[in-house]
């Protein structure tokens, strides 16, 4: 009766050596690079808008708050769309989302430098 252990079954099929594809919840190895690209592009856009245009927005115009709210809303909507609907660009969207507080610091610095009390 003891003929040894039963034979093992290999259910993997003919593509045994191929790596398994990443599913929706596994980490993508390229997310770190795209995170930093999203972070620095978003910060660059804020710096390009606020550093040269800050003196105009805060001294000569009264619509600086609408520009701040519009830019922040655009960043949040873009970030959530990238995070929720695309797996490849998820790190980029997270980078945009992380850049929001840092962009707020850019806006605060420009405001403090240009508004006279």
N, C-alpha and C positions, 0 to 999 in steps of 0.2 A: 503494500500500500504506500510506502514512502518512496515515490519516484523522484523526489526533489520538489522545489518550488514550482508553482504554476508559471507558465510563460507570461511575460509582460506584454501588454498591448500598447502599440505606438499609434496614437490617434492623430498625430500631427500631419500625416500625409506626405506627399512628395516634396514639399517645400520645407523640410526640416531645418535647414541652415539659415533661412531668411529670418531677420528680426521681426518681431511682431509690430504692427503699426501702433502708433500712439493713439490712445483713445482721447475722449474729450477732456478727461480730468488729469491726464498725465502732463508733466512739465515738458515744455518744448525747450530743447537745449539752446535755441537762439533767442530766448526771451530776455536774457540779461543784456545782450547787445542792443536789442530793439528798445528795451526799457530806457537805456541811457540816451539813445538817439531821440526818443520821444521827449525825454526830460529836457535835453539841451535845445532841441528845436523849439519846444514850447517856451522855454526861457528866452531864447533868442528872439522869438516873435514879440514877446512882451517887452524886451529891452529895445527892440527896434521901434516899437510903437511909443513907448513911454519916455525913453531918454531924450530923443530929439523933440518929440511932440509934447512933452510934459509941460514945458513953459507956456506953450500956446494953450493947452487944455486948461491949465490951472490959473492962468493970468487973464487970458483974453476971451475965454469961452465959458459958458455955464453948463455945457453938456458933458463934462468929464465923467460924471457919475453914470450917465447912460453908456458911455464907451466902456467903462469898467465893467458894468453889469453885462453888456453885450458880449465882450470878449470872454468873460468868465463863463457865461452861458454857452457860448460856442465851444469852449474848451471842454466843459462838462458833458455836453451832448456828444461831441466827437469821441471823448474818452469812453463813455458808457456804450456807445455804438460799437467801438472797436473791441471793447472787453466782452460784450455780450454776444456779438454776432460773428466775429472772426477769431479763429484760433491762432492763425499765423501772426496777427497784429495785436494780440492781447498785451504783450509786454510794452508795445508802443503806447497803447491806450493807458496803461497803468503809469507810464512815465509822464504822460500829459496830466493825469490826475494828481500825481505827486508834485508836479510843478506849480500847481495852483497856489499853495501857501508861499512859495518862493517868489512867484510873480506878484503876490500881494505885498511882499517886502520891497520889491522893485517899485511898485506904485507908491507905497508909503514913503520910501526914500525920495522919490521925485516930488511928491506932494510936499514933504517937509522942506525940501530945498527951494521950492518955488512959491509957496504961499507965505505971505508976510502978514504977521498978526499986528 
